[in-house]
């Protein structure tokens, strides 16, 4: 069992959320089945968005995480898609919340799965990355989950400073496309 697996839902969830039974059995399809009430609960990925934003010099916009998980590490601006929200709506909302920036256009770039450990549980996410153009950088200001921001040439980003595997993968793919 790797460091993450002890915090996977299959090793944490012990009781059925429907009836409270301890006969809540993990299945091979990443779900739980309650042997008492019959509830079938699936462990699905949560959606998250990330923005790839360049300035006029071709430098990529990164944030420094304000909070755990991965506090202090480099990240792409973005965050979780809220319930009943589209990825596109989440992208615009998250960039406004984190950096006070308005997206004028965007295009899907790539996706990458991730393990997001929070409060002792690993949540599986699918991070959707978008190439974004911004109306203006004049009012940029870190807020919400961003402690700070930095623009770096893509080739000079130290992937060891990037907190999440998915974001490392997205940046690596982005660098590959740029070269």
N, C-alpha and C positions, 0 to 999 in steps of 0.2 A: 504494500500500500504506500503510494507516494505521499508527500507532505500535504497535498490538497485533499486526497481521497478520504481522509478521516473526517473531513468537513463536508463531504458530499451528502446530499439529502438522503441517499440510501443508508447512510450510517448515522444519521441524526434523527430522522422522523421515525417515531416508535409507535404512535397511536393514530388511529383513523380520525380525521377531522370531522367526519360525519357522525360517528356514534361513540368515539372514544375507545374502541376496542384495541387491544394489543395485537390482535390477529390482522395486522396491516402489513402485508407481505410484499417485498420488492420483487418485481418481475424483470425478465430479461429484456423487455422493450422499454426500459427506463420509466416504469410506472409502478404504482402500488395498487394492490387489490386487497380490499377488506373482506376477510372470510366470513364476517358476521353480517354486515349490512349490504355488501356487494359494491360499495363505492370503488370506482376505478379512477385513480388520480395519476395523471401524467406529469412527469418532470420535463418541461419544455424550456427552450431558450427564451430569454427576454431580449427584446430589441433595444439596440443602442445606436446612436449616430455619432459620427466624427467628421469634422470639417478639415479639409486640406485647403488652406488659404495662403496664397503667396502675395507678397508686397510687390511694388514696381521693380525691385531689384532681383526678384526671383527667389527671395528667401521665404522659408516656410514658417508660418505662425504656430508656435507651441505655447502651451501654458504650463505652469508649475502647479501641481495639485495642492490645494489648501487643506484638504482633509484626507483621512484614511478612507478606503485603502490606498496604499501607495503615496501617502502624504509626502510632498517635496519632490516627487519624481516628475519627469517631463511627460506631457500628454498632448494629444490633439484636443482642441476645444470640441465639446459635445456632451452627450449624456444620454440617459435613458429615455425611451419613448414612453410617454404616459399612456394609461389605459384609454382606449378609444381615440387615440391621436395618431395621425399618419407620421411616417418617418420624416416627410418633408416639413410638416408643422413642427415637429420636435427639433429638427435641425435649425430652423429659423428662431424658435424660442430659446434653445440652449445657447446659441451664439449671442443673442441679445442679452440673456441673463449673465453669461460668463464674461463677456467682453464689451457689451454695449455696442455691438456692431449689427448692421443691417445687411442681410444677404440680398444681392440684386439678381443673381442667377447661380444655378448649381446644376451639377451633373453627377450621376452615380459613378463611382470609381471602382470600388471593390468591397468585399465583405471578409470578415475573419471571425472565427469563433473565439471565445474567451472564457476563462474561469475567474469570476469576480467574487472574492472572499469578503464578506461583510458580516459582522456580528456573529462570527463562528460558523457561518454556513457558506458553502460555495454555490453561487448562482451562475448558471450557464447563460452566456449572452451570445448574441450574434451582432457584431459591430458592423454597421453599414457606413462606409466612408464615401463622402461626396467632395468633388472638386467645386470650390465656391469662389465667387467673385463678390467683393464687398462694395457697397455704395461709397464709403469713405472710411479712412482710418483716423480721421480727425478727433473723434470722441472716444477712442479706444480706452477702456478702463477695466482692469480685472475686478471681478465681483463673484458672488455665489461660490462655486467650487474652485475658482482660479485665484491663486495667491499672487501670481505675476504672469507676465507673458514675455516672450522673446522671439525674435525673427532670426532664423539660422539658415545658411545655405544647406539644402537637403543632404549633400554629400558630407557635411561636417557635423551632422547630428550623431551624437554618441548614443547608439541604441541601448547601451548598458544603463543609461540614465532614464530611459523610457520605462515606465512602470508596468504596463500590461503587455502580454505576449501579442494580443491582437493588434495593438497600436504599433508595436515593433514590426509586425508582419506587414501592416498597411504602409508604414513609412518605407520599409525595405522595397516593397512593390513600387511605390511612388518613385523612389530613387532610381530603380531599375528602368522605369519608363522614361525618366528624365535623361538618362545617360545614352 
